Each structure stands twice: as C-alpha cells, then as structure tokens.
C-alpha cells in the first residue's frame, strides 16, 4: 500500500483529494438543484479543496469561479475581487 502524501498549501487536488466522495455527491446534487450553499468549518478542514474538486467535476456544465475574500477589509474590497474574477467571463 502506498503511503499517503501529507498535503501542504492552500488546497488539495487530484490524487491527493480522497475520502470525500459522499460530500462531493451531495454538493454536486445541491448545485444541480439550484440550491445556495454555505460551507462552514474550522481552518484546514478541506472547504476549498471540496469546492475546487466540485468545480473541476462540473467544469463542462457550469462556469465556476473561485474568489478569495480572506484579505478583503470591507465590502468595496470584496466587490473588486468579485469583479476581477467575473471579468474574463463578461460575455456570459
């Protein structure tokens, strides 16, 4: 059996993302149903990894944007970050 690789950095992907199949299925199901979702958990619990893997799996059906608001100081900063993420897709 191959030794598991410890993840470092902001998120895991590919063969380092494992053991969350039920979460992935539920997250995708809710997206297909048009539900709004909020992921709440302590730091380093895999929220970003779950979102990134879901986006990868749904990339042919949806335009998925990742916007990091962590460094935003106020709503104006958040709007700037959101606008920068949307701009490349403005034709939508």
N, CA and C atoms as an extended XYZ file, in Angstrom:
276
Properties=species:S:1:pos:R:3:atomname:S:1:resname:S:1:resid:I:1 pbc="F F F"
N         0.832       -1.174        0.000 N   UNK     1
C         0.000        0.000        0.000 CA  UNK     1
C         0.878        1.240        0.000 C   UNK     1
N         0.559        2.185       -0.887 N   UNK     2
C         1.338        3.409       -0.999 CA  UNK     2
C         1.072        4.324        0.190 C   UNK     2
N         2.125        4.930        0.684 N   UNK     3
C         1.990        5.849        1.813 CA  UNK     3
C         1.246        7.112        1.363 C   UNK     3
N         0.310        7.585        2.195 N   UNK     4
C        -0.432        8.797        1.880 CA  UNK     4
C         0.487       10.006        1.963 C   UNK     4
N         0.304       10.922        1.003 N   UNK     5
C         1.101       12.134        0.998 CA  UNK     5
C         0.405       13.189        1.843 C   UNK     5
N         1.175       13.825        2.707 N   UNK     6
C         0.608       14.895        3.506 CA  UNK     6
C         0.442       16.120        2.623 C   UNK     6
N        -0.696       16.770        2.746 N   UNK     7
C        -0.988       17.934        1.928 CA  UNK     7
C        -0.423       19.200        2.571 C   UNK     7
N         0.150       20.028        1.749 N   UNK     8
C         0.636       21.339        2.181 CA  UNK     8
C         0.086       22.365        1.208 C   UNK     8
N        -0.088       23.582        1.657 N   UNK     9
C        -0.564       24.631        0.767 CA  UNK     9
C        -2.018       24.946        1.002 C   UNK     9
N        -2.619       25.590        0.018 N   UNK    10
C        -3.974       26.097        0.178 CA  UNK    10
C        -5.058       25.045        0.018 C   UNK    10
N        -4.889       24.090       -0.876 N   UNK    11
C        -5.907       23.076       -1.110 CA  UNK    11
C        -5.267       21.855       -1.747 C   UNK    11
N        -5.996       20.741       -1.727 N   UNK    12
C        -5.507       19.521       -2.372 CA  UNK    12
C        -6.358       19.246       -3.597 C   UNK    12
N        -5.770       18.544       -4.535 N   UNK    13
C        -6.494       18.189       -5.758 CA  UNK    13
C        -5.957       16.882       -6.313 C   UNK    13
N        -6.662       16.365       -7.309 N   UNK    14
C        -6.222       15.140       -7.962 CA  UNK    14
C        -6.152       13.965       -7.016 C   UNK    14
N        -5.049       13.215       -7.080 N   UNK    15
C        -4.932       12.010       -6.258 CA  UNK    15
C        -4.737       12.313       -4.769 C   UNK    15
N        -4.510       13.569       -4.428 N   UNK    16
C        -4.410       13.946       -3.014 CA  UNK    16
C        -5.782       14.252       -2.410 C   UNK    16
N        -6.817       14.389       -3.268 N   UNK    17
C        -8.176       14.605       -2.779 CA  UNK    17
C        -8.864       13.256       -2.718 C   UNK    17
N        -9.148       12.774       -1.529 N   UNK    18
C        -9.763       11.452       -1.389 CA  UNK    18
C       -10.605       11.407       -0.118 C   UNK    18
N       -11.507       10.437       -0.072 N   UNK    19
C       -12.301       10.200        1.117 CA  UNK    19
C       -13.471       11.151        1.309 C   UNK    19
N       -13.802       11.923        0.301 N   UNK    20
C       -14.893       12.898        0.423 CA  UNK    20
C       -15.957       12.661       -0.642 C   UNK    20
N       -16.078       11.439       -1.126 N   UNK    21
C       -16.996       11.140       -2.226 CA  UNK    21
C       -18.443       11.488       -1.874 C   UNK    21
N       -18.883       11.167       -0.656 N   UNK    22
C       -20.253       11.490       -0.249 CA  UNK    22
C       -20.479       12.998       -0.240 C   UNK    22
N       -19.495       13.734        0.272 N   UNK    23
C       -19.598       15.192        0.285 CA  UNK    23
C       -19.665       15.745       -1.140 C   UNK    23
N       -18.826       15.202       -2.022 N   UNK    24
C       -18.830       15.634       -3.426 CA  UNK    24
C       -20.186       15.391       -4.082 C   UNK    24
N       -20.729       14.209       -3.885 N   UNK    25
C       -22.033       13.884       -4.490 CA  UNK    25
C       -23.120       14.821       -3.980 C   UNK    25
N       -23.164       15.045       -2.677 N   UNK    26
C       -24.182       15.919       -2.103 CA  UNK    26
C       -24.012       17.357       -2.592 C   UNK    26
N       -22.786       17.846       -2.610 N   UNK    27
C       -22.506       19.208       -3.066 CA  UNK    27
C       -22.949       19.387       -4.516 C   UNK    27
N       -22.600       18.421       -5.389 N   UNK    28
C       -22.990       18.490       -6.796 CA  UNK    28
C       -24.504       18.403       -6.959 C   UNK    28
N       -25.149       17.527       -6.207 N   UNK    29
C       -26.602       17.372       -6.282 CA  UNK    29
C       -27.291       18.690       -5.951 C   UNK    29
N       -26.843       19.335       -4.888 N   UNK    30
C       -27.442       20.604       -4.481 CA  UNK    30
C       -27.198       21.692       -5.520 C   UNK    30
N       -26.048       21.688       -6.156 N   UNK    31
C       -25.770       22.659       -7.220 CA  UNK    31
C       -26.714       22.426       -8.393 C   UNK    31
N       -26.879       21.172       -8.802 N   UNK    32
C       -27.795       20.855       -9.908 CA  UNK    32
C       -29.233       21.267       -9.578 C   UNK    32
N       -29.590       21.217       -8.303 N   UNK    33
C       -30.934       21.609       -7.878 CA  UNK    33
C       -31.094       23.126       -7.769 C   UNK    33
N       -29.986       23.850       -7.914 N   UNK    34
C       -30.039       25.311       -7.827 CA  UNK    34
C       -29.995       25.848       -6.413 C   UNK    34
N       -29.612       25.023       -5.469 N   UNK    35
C       -29.587       25.443       -4.062 CA  UNK    35
C       -28.374       26.324       -3.777 C   UNK    35
N       -28.556       27.266       -2.893 N   UNK    36
C       -27.447       28.054       -2.364 CA  UNK    36
C       -26.832       27.248       -1.226 C   UNK    36
N       -25.495       27.297       -1.136 N   UNK    37
C       -24.825       26.507       -0.110 CA  UNK    37
C       -23.784       27.346        0.613 C   UNK    37
N       -23.591       27.038        1.855 N   UNK    38
C       -22.558       27.671        2.661 CA  UNK    38
C       -21.758       26.558        3.317 C   UNK    38
N       -20.449       26.641        3.186 N   UNK    39
C       -19.568       25.677        3.854 CA  UNK    39
C       -18.948       26.370        5.055 C   UNK    39
N       -19.208       25.838        6.217 N   UNK    40
C       -18.649       26.386        7.446 CA  UNK    40
C       -17.853       25.306        8.158 C   UNK    40
N       -16.634       25.629        8.500 N   UNK    41
C       -15.789       24.708        9.254 CA  UNK    41
C       -14.555       25.465        9.715 C   UNK    41
N       -13.830       24.864       10.623 N   UNK    42
C       -12.574       25.452       11.067 CA  UNK    42
C       -11.592       25.488        9.914 C   UNK    42
N       -10.534       26.236       10.116 N   UNK    43
C        -9.468       26.292        9.115 CA  UNK    43
C        -8.892       24.894        8.871 C   UNK    43
N        -8.436       24.678        7.641 N   UNK    44
C        -7.725       23.451        7.247 CA  UNK    44
C        -8.587       22.194        7.310 C   UNK    44
N        -9.884       22.338        7.119 N   UNK    45
C       -10.783       21.184        7.154 CA  UNK    45
C       -11.130       20.685        5.751 C   UNK    45
N       -10.725       21.417        4.701 N   UNK    46
C       -10.945       20.957        3.339 CA  UNK    46
C       -12.060       21.657        2.580 C   UNK    46
N       -12.514       22.803        3.041 N   UNK    47
C       -13.601       23.522        2.356 CA  UNK    47
C       -13.185       23.920        0.943 C   UNK    47
N       -12.018       24.527        0.811 N   UNK    48
C       -11.543       24.964       -0.503 CA  UNK    48
C       -11.301       23.762       -1.403 C   UNK    48
N       -10.725       22.711       -0.868 N   UNK    49
C       -10.479       21.508       -1.669 CA  UNK    49
C       -11.782       20.934       -2.199 C   UNK    49
N       -12.808       20.891       -1.364 N   UNK    50
C       -14.109       20.382       -1.788 CA  UNK    50
C       -14.691       21.256       -2.900 C   UNK    50
N       -14.608       22.563       -2.739 N   UNK    51
C       -15.127       23.463       -3.776 CA  UNK    51
C       -14.342       23.341       -5.078 C   UNK    51
N       -13.016       23.286       -4.982 N   UNK    52
C       -12.180       23.179       -6.187 CA  UNK    52
C       -12.434       21.862       -6.918 C   UNK    52
N       -12.557       20.761       -6.200 N   UNK    53
C       -12.814       19.460       -6.831 CA  UNK    53
C       -14.203       19.439       -7.463 C   UNK    53
N       -15.178       20.018       -6.792 N   UNK    54
C       -16.526       20.114       -7.364 CA  UNK    54
C       -16.494       20.939       -8.635 C   UNK    54
N       -15.803       22.058       -8.616 N   UNK    55
C       -15.692       22.911       -9.802 CA  UNK    55
C       -15.039       22.151      -10.957 C   UNK    55
N       -14.013       21.375      -10.645 N   UNK    56
C       -13.345       20.589      -11.696 CA  UNK    56
C       -14.311       19.591      -12.317 C   UNK    56
N       -15.075       18.915      -11.472 N   UNK    57
C       -16.006       17.898      -11.968 CA  UNK    57
C       -17.169       18.504      -12.753 C   UNK    57
N       -17.538       19.732      -12.439 N   UNK    58
C       -18.687       20.363      -13.096 CA  UNK    58
C       -18.279       21.359      -14.177 C   UNK    58
N       -17.001       21.441      -14.493 N   UNK    59
C       -16.499       22.490      -15.386 CA  UNK    59
C       -17.074       22.438      -16.798 C   UNK    59
N       -17.543       21.287      -17.246 N   UNK    60
C       -18.134       21.221      -18.588 CA  UNK    60
C       -19.584       21.686      -18.601 C   UNK    60
N       -20.225       21.715      -17.444 N   UNK    61
C       -21.638       22.110      -17.358 CA  UNK    61
C       -21.835       23.513      -16.788 C   UNK    61
N       -20.872       23.992      -16.019 N   UNK    62
C       -21.004       25.269      -15.320 CA  UNK    62
C       -19.737       26.097      -15.472 C   UNK    62
N       -19.878       27.402      -15.375 N   UNK    63
C       -18.730       28.281      -15.234 CA  UNK    63
C       -18.527       28.470      -13.739 C   UNK    63
N       -17.432       27.952      -13.231 N   UNK    64
C       -17.158       28.013      -11.803 CA  UNK    64
C       -16.067       29.040      -11.540 C   UNK    64
N       -16.329       29.929      -10.617 N   UNK    65
C       -15.360       30.952      -10.242 CA  UNK    65
C       -14.914       30.725       -8.811 C   UNK    65
N       -13.652       30.957       -8.562 N   UNK    66
C       -13.124       30.903       -7.207 CA  UNK    66
C       -12.691       32.309       -6.841 C   UNK    66
N       -13.270       32.844       -5.798 N   UNK    67
C       -12.940       34.190       -5.349 CA  UNK    67
C       -12.544       34.109       -3.878 C   UNK    67
N       -11.342       34.550       -3.571 N   UNK    68
C       -10.847       34.525       -2.201 CA  UNK    68
C       -11.070       35.897       -1.568 C   UNK    68
N       -11.962       35.959       -0.595 N   UNK    69
C       -12.288       37.214        0.079 CA  UNK    69
C       -11.525       37.389        1.397 C   UNK    69
N       -10.622       36.483        1.695 N   UNK    70
C        -9.982       36.478        3.003 CA  UNK    70
C        -9.258       37.792        3.324 C   UNK    70
N        -8.635       38.412        2.349 N   UNK    71
C        -7.869       39.631        2.613 CA  UNK    71
C        -8.704       40.904        2.445 C   UNK    71
N        -9.977       40.756        2.122 N   UNK    72
C       -10.836       41.927        1.944 CA  UNK    72
C       -11.103       42.576        3.299 C   UNK    72
N       -10.976       43.893        3.321 N   UNK    73
C       -11.209       44.631        4.565 CA  UNK    73
C       -12.641       45.120        4.691 C   UNK    73
N       -13.325       45.239        3.536 N   UNK    74
C       -14.696       45.747        3.567 CA  UNK    74
C       -15.422       45.305        2.296 C   UNK    74
N       -16.678       45.728        2.163 N   UNK    75
C       -17.479       45.292        1.014 CA  UNK    75
C       -16.932       45.834       -0.305 C   UNK    75
N       -16.310       46.990       -0.285 N   UNK    76
C       -15.719       47.536       -1.524 CA  UNK    76
C       -14.588       46.633       -2.010 C   UNK    76
N       -13.741       46.183       -1.100 N   UNK    77
C       -12.672       45.243       -1.478 CA  UNK    77
C       -13.262       43.952       -2.041 C   UNK    77
N       -14.328       43.469       -1.428 N   UNK    78
C       -14.973       42.240       -1.902 CA  UNK    78
C       -15.518       42.433       -3.315 C   UNK    78
N       -16.101       43.573       -3.598 N   UNK    79
C       -16.635       43.840       -4.943 CA  UNK    79
C       -15.515       43.882       -5.975 C   UNK    79
N       -14.375       44.432       -5.605 N   UNK    80
C       -13.229       44.459       -6.514 CA  UNK    80
C       -12.794       43.038       -6.838 C   UNK    80
N       -12.645       42.206       -5.821 N   UNK    81
C       -12.222       40.819       -6.042 CA  UNK    81
C       -13.236       40.052       -6.885 C   UNK    81
N       -14.510       40.237       -6.613 N   UNK    82
C       -15.556       39.574       -7.387 CA  UNK    82
C       -15.531       40.049       -8.840 C   UNK    82
N       -15.370       41.348       -9.056 N   UNK    83
C       -15.310       41.901      -10.410 CA  UNK    83
C       -14.121       41.355      -11.181 C   UNK    83
N       -12.967       41.226      -10.512 N   UNK    84
C       -11.786       40.675      -11.177 CA  UNK    84
C       -12.008       39.224      -11.586 C   UNK    84
N       -12.736       38.465      -10.777 N   UNK    85
C       -12.999       37.064      -11.108 CA  UNK    85
C       -14.005       36.933      -12.243 C   UNK    85
N       -14.970       37.833      -12.288 N   UNK    86
C       -16.017       37.770      -13.306 CA  UNK    86
C       -15.547       38.306      -14.649 C   UNK    86
N       -14.663       39.290      -14.657 N   UNK    87
C       -14.267       39.994      -15.876 CA  UNK    87
C       -13.902       39.078      -17.052 C   UNK    87
N       -13.098       38.042      -16.846 N   UNK    88
C       -12.756       37.178      -18.002 CA  UNK    88
C       -13.979       36.466      -18.604 C   UNK    88
N       -15.082       36.451      -17.884 N   UNK    89
C       -16.284       35.753      -18.334 CA  UNK    89
C       -17.417       36.733      -18.653 C   UNK    89
N       -17.067       37.998      -18.921 N   UNK    90
C       -18.084       39.037      -19.066 CA  UNK    90
C       -19.059       38.753      -20.204 C   UNK    90
N       -18.694       37.933      -21.175 N   UNK    91
C       -19.622       37.599      -22.253 CA  UNK    91
C       -20.834       36.809      -21.761 C   UNK    91
N       -20.710       36.197      -20.576 N   UNK    92
C       -21.832       35.446      -20.009 CA  UNK    92
C       -22.930       36.394      -19.624 C   UNK    92
